[in-house]
Amino acid sequence: MSEVLVVRDPPAHRWISSERAGDVAITQAIADPLFTGFGRSWWFALLITFPFVVWLLGAIIWLFYQGIGIWGINSTIVWGVAIANYVWWIGIGNAGTLISAMLLLTRQRWRASINRFAEAMTLFAVAIAGLMPIIHLGRPIYAYWLAPYPNTMALWPQWRSALVWDFWAIISYLLFSLLFWYVSLIPDLATMRDRTPHRAGQLLYGAFAVGWRGSAREWSRLETLHTTMAALGVPLVCSVHSIVGLDFAASLMPGWQESIFPPYFVVGAMYSGFAMVVVLAAAIRWGLSLEAIITPRHFDAMARILLMASVVMFYSYATEWFMGWYGGEHAEREAVRFEFTGAYAPLYWALLACDCLIPQILWWPFARRSLLVLIPVAVAINIGMWLERILIVWNTLSHGYMPSLWRSFHFTFWDWSFLVAPLGFFAFLFLLFMRLVPSVSMFDMRQLAHEEQAA
């Protein structure tokens, strides 16, 4: 992971190295690690992440036992780390399907190397995001009130509640992402069924391959279904994070009444999601020795998107500042002033540095193709995007319309627990995914190799 990447691919194979351009070579490179094992490094990584799983489970149990008072929230700042985590994780989750669906519809060939694990990232991130509103309810045993179950008095659901919007956003998106990921996985599951030497593996992969035989009729139907789902996925992804943005914009609080919030949240989701994909791609490339399949040009393409998104994010921030000043309302101007000079000002300046300033190094080609530079930039972007999510909550709720209610948020150990432990849980789930399912789509890579060879 530490080397500086240098492009050596011949022109005939832009997105895959020539030594892995054959069907057999591609299949072996992707499938063989699942049969031969990952060695001690995978077990060591799994051992490191498992305590975080226990930590998260223990934190949830203690929260249910003691109540949400163990967090740093108070009667003024009623949203805290849980809601910020929800917005951050749902943003990362949105990016996976958006990346795969949008790149498929625009016929971007380089998606073949990253779409599988980007979609898996979506499933794990959305599942973690879905936990956050439930544990934030205070009475999670009543979480089913968010669903439109039949009730005589017609008291629930409360359709004006943002939590109901979030419920439908998470459920619909999680189900769609699972189906979209599974449909594209079926041919590879059939390949694993035919190659695994163990009877248990043959039965397991065979059951999930649903009798796939690779006929022309099956391929035609799969391609039609996958393309149709991609066309449905793009507006769904945009609507999901637009709903998350409307959780804030539909309120009457200063700093939140912004019509730019829905598109701004969608771009922010793509921004943080692509940054996470860069980190995961580097880890998979190193862990599975897929240097020939995840090439320097993939990192260059993703870095260009990160650079574009950083410019859009700065424009969004500047729009918020300008509208706060131009609107002339005292509370809105005070909210902007508080961002730059208030109690959380150091965090806000760090946010601007991580999201807007640091990514500008990606204007230089060497930075886009060097993992030594690109990975720290991607990590900084995700730190900045989490700071943005938490400061959206803190800055407004700490400094609302009534000065008598101005308060500050103070972290507790349990706030840190719900920030750090889910990251370890996500890594744990991703390690299991790498061990059980091909991390890169074999049939997409084989099709890509044939297309580039023909071109």
Rosetta blueprint (number, residue, H / E / L):
1 M L
2 S L
3 E L
4 V E
5 L L
6 V L
7 V L
8 R L
9 D L
10 P L
11 P L
12 A L
13 H L
14 R L
15 W L
16 I L
17 S L
18 S H
19 E H
20 R H
21 A L
22 G L
23 D H
24 V H
25 A H
26 I H
27 T H
28 Q H
29 A H
30 I H
31 A H
32 D H
33 P H
34 L H
35 F H
36 T H
37 G L
38 F L
39 G H
40 R H
41 S H
42 W H
43 W H
44 F H
45 A H
46 L H
47 L H
48 I H
49 T H
50 F H
51 P H
52 F H
53 V H
54 V H
55 W H
56 L H
57 L H
58 G H
59 A H
60 I H
61 I H
62 W H
63 L H
64 F H
65 Y H
66 Q H
67 G L
68 I H
69 G H
70 I H
71 W L
72 G L
73 I L
74 N L
75 S L
76 T L
77 I L
78 V L
79 W L
80 G L
81 V H
82 A H
83 I H
84 A H
85 N H
86 Y H
87 V H
88 W H
89 W H
90 I H
91 G H
92 I H
93 G H
94 N H
95 A H
96 G H
97 T H
98 L H
99 I H
100 S H
101 A H
102 M H
103 L H
104 L H
105 L H
106 T L
107 R L
108 Q L
109 R H
110 W H
111 R H
112 A H
113 S H
114 I L
115 N H
116 R H
117 F H
118 A H
119 E H
120 A H
121 M H
122 T H
123 L H
124 F H
125 A H
126 V H
127 A H
128 I H
129 A H
130 G H
131 L H
132 M H
133 P H
134 I H
135 I H
136 H H
137 L L
138 G L
139 R L
140 P H
141 I H
142 Y H
143 A H
144 Y H
145 W H
146 L H
147 A L
148 P L
149 Y L
150 P L
151 N L
152 T L
153 M L
154 A L
155 L L
156 W L
157 P L
158 Q L
159 W L
160 R L
161 S L
162 A H
163 L H
164 V H
165 W H
166 D H
167 F H
168 W H
169 A H
170 I H
171 I H
172 S H
173 Y H
174 L H
175 L H
176 F H
177 S H
178 L H
179 L H
180 F H
181 W H
182 Y H
183 V H
184 S H
185 L H
186 I H
187 P H
188 D H
189 L H
190 A H
191 T H
192 M H
193 R H
194 D H
195 R H
196 T L
197 P L
198 H L
199 R H
200 A H
201 G H
202 Q H
203 L H
204 L H
205 Y H
206 G H
207 A H
208 F H
209 A L
210 V L
211 G L
212 W L
213 R L
214 G L
215 S L
216 A H
217 R H
218 E H
219 W H
220 S H
221 R H
222 L H
223 E H
224 T H
225 L H
226 H H
227 T H
228 T H
229 M H
230 A H
231 A H
232 L H
233 G H
234 V H
235 P H
236 L H
237 V H
238 C H
239 S H
240 V H
241 H H
242 S H
243 I H
244 V H
245 G H
246 L H
247 D H
248 F H
249 A H
250 A L
251 S L
252 L L
253 M L
254 P L
255 G L
256 W L
257 Q L
258 E L
259 S L
260 I L
261 F H
262 P H
263 P H
264 Y H
265 F H
266 V H
267 V H
268 G H
269 A H
270 M H
271 Y H
272 S H
273 G H
274 F H
275 A H
276 M H
277 V H
278 V H
279 V H
280 L H
281 A H
282 A H
283 A H
284 I H
285 R H
286 W H
287 G H
288 L L
289 S L
290 L L
291 E L
292 A L
293 I L
294 I L
295 T L
296 P H
297 R H
298 H H
299 F H
300 D H
301 A H
302 M H
303 A H
304 R H
305 I H
306 L H
307 L H
308 M H
309 A H
310 S H
311 V H
312 V H
313 M H
314 F H
315 Y H
316 S H
317 Y H
318 A H
319 T H
320 E H
321 W H
322 F H
323 M H
324 G H
325 W H
326 Y H
327 G L
328 G L
329 E L
330 H H
331 A H
332 E H
333 R H
334 E H
335 A H
336 V H
337 R H
338 F H
339 E H
340 F H
341 T H
342 G L
343 A L
344 Y L
345 A H
346 P H
347 L H
348 Y H
349 W H
350 A H
351 L H
352 L H
353 A H
354 C H
355 D H
356 C H
357 L H
358 I H
359 P H
360 Q H
361 I H
362 L H
363 W H
364 W L
365 P H
366 F H
367 A H
368 R H
369 R H
370 S E
371 L H
372 L H
373 V H
374 L H
375 I H
376 P H
377 V H
378 A H
379 V H
380 A H
381 I H
382 N H
383 I H
384 G H
385 M H
386 W H
387 L H
388 E H
389 R H
390 I H
391 L H
392 I H
393 V H
394 W H
395 N H
396 T H
397 L H
398 S H
399 H L
400 G L
401 Y L
402 M L
403 P H
404 S H
405 L H
406 W L
407 R L
408 S L
409 F L
410 H L
411 F L
412 T L
413 F H
414 W H
415 D H
416 W H
417 S H
418 F H
419 L H
420 V H
421 A H
422 P H
423 L H
424 G H
425 F H
426 F H
427 A H
428 F H
429 L H
430 F H
431 L H
432 L H
433 F H
434 M H
435 R H
436 L H
437 V L
438 P L
439 S L
440 V L
441 S L
442 M H
443 F H
444 D H
445 M H
446 R H
447 Q H
448 L H
449 A H
450 H H
451 E H
452 E H
453 Q H
454 A H
455 A L
